[in-house]
Amino acid sequence: MRKSISMAIALSGLTLLFACDERDTYTSYSSTEKNGIASGSISLSNDSVSLEISYSGDIQLNEEGTAVKTISPEGFLKYKKNNKKFSAVSDKQGNITYELSDAGNSPEGDAARNTFIADALREMVVYGFNAKNRLPALYKKGGSAAVLREAAAARTDELRSSYLEFLLKIDSLQQSDLTLIAQMVAGKINGDVEKVKLLQLFRTGYMSDIQTANAALSIAESIHSGLEKTKALELILAQPIMTDEVVRALKINNTISGDLGKMDVLYFLAKKEHQPSEHWIALINATGQLSSELERAKVLEQIATKLPADEPTVKEAFRKVAGTITSPMIAEKVMGAVK
């Protein structure tokens, strides 16, 4: 999976974003607003492509994102990709003048010009131009499916994340949409921090569906950082999910390096109230996989404070794992913690 590094800076209304991925593609974004007029630029470069986009003013595209509808007076939109150039400049009355060229040659005829403009605008859109303005209209016309298609076509984590964030803030999402969003986060978002940020938007009850819960667990599974994986698992385990998903979450937790890295999620689950006996048994068995007896004992002691008194199968699982502790003093302390 592609890894990416990005840095964002915001100063006095100016936002800058710089990103580099392992294929040596450098992308930068800047945007600012002065006297109510927005302007900005997007640039990208690697061994084969040099892309520059700049704009100023209120620019409206058609619903398909293939033609310019209006540009506010004295605004402009400019695009350059290798030898292709496109500019649309508005005069004081809002009349737009276009300039198009490909290696110095202008396309001839309306059809060729319209195709040239449409291709240029599509390229701009997948890198984030006009995304904020297009999203509400896009959703209104095509629903979640249209926004998900745009997210899949987007070329950067930041843009994909903004589309998915837009959807996750909608109250009336279908459960099938939530599953698709979770699958896209797992498969299309590269940054670990961005994945966790999107998981935070899954509201209570969203994981009650098995498919959505498993897609969310795939997000946690795809995260490389132990710290971010822990955050993701805790967000998922905070929701009401089924036993099989709890077991899978604990297996994912077991892939985190070192006992200390695993213990946060075990502690988190141990403090959760009103869990079914199957969840307690899964947690106790996962605790038994810790290599350090001392760390195992610490988690068991925490489990003991919440252990249901009337569940003999849970207590039997607890005694079995406690019995793996060879130090008599530590084992006695653990068993003494059981009410």
N, C-alpha and C positions, 0 to 999 in steps of 0.2 A: 504494500500500500504506500502511496506517496506520502512523504512527510513534508510539512511546511513550517516555515518560521515567519512570523509576522510581528510588526511593531506599529503601534498607533500613537500619534501625538496630537493633542488638541490644545491650541493656543489662540486666545482672543478671536474666537469664531472660526479659526482655520483648523481644519482637520486633515491630518496627513496619515496615510497608511503605507507602509512598505512591507513587501512580502517576497520571500525567496523560497522556491521549492528545490528538491534534490535534482531536478532536471535543469538547474541553472536558469530558471525563468524568473525574472525580476519584475514585480508589479508594484506600481505606486499609485495612490489615489490622493487627491486633495480637493477640498471643497470649502467654500467660504460664502458668507452672505454680507453684503454691504448696502445700506439704504434700501433693504428689501429685495435686492437683486442677487440671486444665487449664481455662483460661477464655480467652475472646478475643472479638473483634468484627471485623466486616467492614462497611464502609460505602461507598456509591457515590452519586454525584450528578452530574446534568447538567441540561440545560434541561427534560427531560421526566420524569426518573425520580429519585426519592430512595429509596435502599434502605439498610436498617440490619438487621444480623444480630448477635446477641450470644448467648453460650452459656457455661455453666459445668458442670463435671462430666463423667462418662463417659456419652456419649450414643450409643446404638446404633440405627441405622436398619435397615429390612428390606433385602433384597438389591436390590430395585428402587429403593431410595431414595425411596419414596413414603409411608412411614409410620414413626412412631417406635416402636421395640420397647421400649427401656428407657432410663431416665435414672437415674443414681445418686442416692441420697437427697440432697435439698436442691439438686439441680442444676436447670438450666433451659435452655430454648432459646426465643429470641424473634426475631421477624421483623416488619419493617414495610416495606411498599413502597407509597409514596404513601398512599392511604387504606386499604390493606389491612393488617390486623394479625393476628398469630398468636403465641400463646405456649403453651408446654408446661412446666409447673413441677412438680417432684417434691417430695413431702413427705418427712418423716424415714423413712418406711417404703418409699419408692420408688413410691408411688401418684402417677399423673400427672393433673394437672388442665389442661384445655385452655381457652383463650379465643380466639375467632375473631370477626373483624368486618370488614366491607367498607363503608366510609363510614358507620360506626356501626351497621350492620345485621349480625346474626349469621345465617349460613346455617342453614336449617331442614332437618332430616332427616339421617339417617346418610349417605346417598349424597352430599348436598351438602357435608356437613362433611368427609367423606373426600376428596372432590375438591378442596376448598379446601386441606386439609392437604397433599395430594399435590402440588398446584401450588406451594405455598409451599416445600416441601422440595426440589422439583426446581430451583427458582430458587436456593435456598441451595447446592445441590450444584454447579451450574455456576459458582458463584463461589468454590468451594473448601471449603465446610463439610464436615467429616467425610471429606475425601479420603484422608487417611493411613489411616484405619480401613477404608475401603471397598475400596481398591485390591487387597489380597490376595484378598479374597472375590470381587471382580469378576473378577479374572484366573482364579481357580480355577473359577468357573462358566462364563465365556464366552471365556476365552483372550485372546489378543492383540486379536482383533477387538472384543471388548467394551471393552477399555481404550482402543483407538483411537477408538471411537465416543464415549466419554466425553471424550477429549482434543479431538475435533472440536467437541463441544458446549461445552467450557469457554470462559469469557468473558475470561480473562486469560492473558498470556504465561506468568506464573509457574505457573499451574495446568496449562496445556497442557504446559509443560516438565517438570513433576513427573511427569505420566503417562508421557511419552515416556522420561524418565530411568529410571523404574521398569522399563519394557520392555527398555531397552538393557542393563540389568544382569542380565537373564535369560540363562542359558547356552544354552538350547534353542530360541532363536528360529528360525523358518523364514526362508529368504532372502527370500521374498515379503513377510514382515512387515518386514524391514529396509528393503526398498524403499519400502513404505508409510510407515514412520516417517520416512525421509529426505524423501519427498515432502511429508509434513506439516510437517517442520521448514522446508522451503523455502517452503511456501505459507501456513502458519498461524502461525509464530512471527515476531513483528515485530522483536524486538531482535537486533541484530548479535552482541552478546556472548553472548546465550543460544544463538544458532545455533552459534557456535563451541564453546561448552561442551557442547552435545549431540553435535557431531561428534567431540569428544574421546572419547566413549564407544563409538564404532564401532571394534571391536577389529580387530586384524590379520587379514586374510582376508575381512573383511566386504565389501570393495570388489571382490573377485574376480569378482563377478557384474556384468555390463555394466549391467543396469538399475539396480542399487543404486548403482554408481559414477556413472552419469549423474544419478541423483536427488541424490546427494551434491554433484556439480558444480553442480547447480541451486541448492543451498544457497549455495555460494560466489558464484554469479552474482547471487543476490538480496541479498547483503550490500552495504551502501552504503559503510561505512568501509573505506578502503584498508588500514589496519592489520589489521582483522579479516578482510578478504578474503584477505590474505596468510597469516594464520594458518590459515584454512580450507583454502586450496590446499595448504599444506605438510602438513597433516594427511592430505589425500587422496593427495598424491603420495608420501607415506611408505609407502603401502600398495602391494601389487602390483596394478597396473592395466594395461589394454591400451593400445596405441599411440594409438588414436583418442581415448581419454579423456585421455591425456597431451597430445595436440594441443589438445583442447578446454580443458583446464586452462590451457595457455599462452595461448590466445586470451582467456580470462577474465582472466588476469594482465595482458594487454596493455591492458585497460580501466582499469587503475589509473593514476592521474594521475602523470605525470613518470617519467623513467628511474629515479631512485632508488627510487621506490615499486615498480617492476617488478623491480628487481635482486635483492631478497631471495629471491624464488621461483626465479629463474634460478640464483643461487648454490646454493640448497638442492638443486635437481635436479642441478647440476653436480657436487656432492659425493657423489651417490648411487652406490653400488657396483653392479657387475654388471648394467648396463642393456643391453638389446638395441640394436642399431645404429639401429633406427627411432626410439627414444627420443632417442638422441644427435643424430640429424639434426633432429628436431623442436625440440630445445633450441637447437641451433646456429642454425637458421633464425629462431627467436624472438629470439635474441640479436641477430641481424642487423637486427631492427626497432627496436632502441634508437636514438634520434636522436643521442645523443652518441657520438662516436668513442672518447673516453676511457673511457666506461662500457662500451661495446661491447668494447673491448680488455681491460678488467679481467675481464669474464665469460669471454671467450675464453681468457685466461690460466689461469683456474681450470679451465675445461673441458679444456685441454691437459694438465693434470696427471693426468687420469683417462682420457684418450682411448684407446680400444683400438688397439693397434699393428697389428693384422692385419685392419682393416676399411677397405679403400680407399674405399668410398662415404662413410664418415664423415669420413675425412681430406679427401676432395674437397669435401664440404660445408663443412668447417672452412676450407679454403683460399679457397673462394668468398666466405665472409663476411669473412674476414681481408683479402681483396683489396679490400673496400669502404673500408678505412681509408686515407685519403689521406696521412697523415703517414708518411714513410718510416721515421723513427726508431721510432714506435709500432708500425707494421706489422712491422718487423724483429724487434722485441721479442716480439710475439705469435707469429710464426712460429718464433722461436727457442725458444719454450716447448714446442713439440711434440716429443715424444720420438722 
